Amino acid sequence: MTETTWREFRLHVGMPHLAPGGLAEEPLIKQLGAFQWQAVAALAGEPENAVVSEAGERLHISMISVELGLPAGRSWDEFDEGADLCFRQRTGVYGHKLVQGIFLFDSEPIPGEELQTVQARDDLVRGRRPWAYVTHGFITRSGGTWAKLETPRAFLERPAPALSAMPAGITEHLAVERSGAIEGFLDWPGAAELPHDLQPVPFEYAIQPETDFNAVGVVYCARIPAIMASGERRFLRERLLGPLSEPLVACLSVQHRRLYYFANAAREEKLHIRVQARFLPPAVSAPSRVRTLGHLLFRTDVHRASDGVLMSSSLVEKALRVPGQMKSLLTESERLLGRVQVRG
């Protein structure tokens, strides 16, 4: 059976979904995971808490990869408190154990005829809507990595929307795990390396059970981008030869993220965050209320401190969006651009 149906979900944006500057990444990724789980449970014909393995153990879905993108000219500040978002989602299953979710979303209804041109992730990238591409696997409560996958009993008893080929996110996950290289994401080699002090020491992060754990008792996948961002912020504040101010760092906004999960961690663990950063200069544009003064690219890896196991890897593009009236931040951005150009 091949899935052709697009589901529709709705989200009324409130304070829990927001950060300064608009819709926040972490609650958005949590919401995408929740929508995906609802869609999968609907395919199984059971409530989320009733989906079980062949052995009868309760199953959860664990993220394997996440890709989130905003088209050029769009920004998260379009989605402020009170906005009603329309999500359109299509689910596919590979080998009974792997799930792919394709999402488009916006603050206006997304017509069905527009969805007819969206068949794969590359179609999302070419579109005019904010989008997401996520993959999941089924695990039991003891599952610590994506490799320990289970088959829902329901998928053996009723037809599921079968994908003819392994999802791109899973194929890439395997390649990144083996080689460490995240391919096909902007022009990482062509971006200028930010001048820094070359310290190889990673940033340490102590897991906070109250905020970092999910219902299974391991780090919530949606928390990983925020954990990575803490290391990226420290890199910009502590490792650059010309450190950036906290107000300027706060002007960074995610434009495109590609993220892979390999393992997890439990209570009383510390994490090591390793960060590389590069800079793309801004395109020429007319003055505006909010000016985009370049893009920062981060390659960030998170390891368990106890044994060095790689937990997650990401490439993310963050736009440096500075309000036009903040003259001191505009000047600081010009200094950053000058330092990068001199060294480049």
Summary of the structure (lengths in Angstrom):
residues: 344
radius of gyration: 20.4
end to end distance: 53.3
largest distance: 64.0
contacts: 1077
relative contact order: 0.14
helix: 29%
strand: 33%
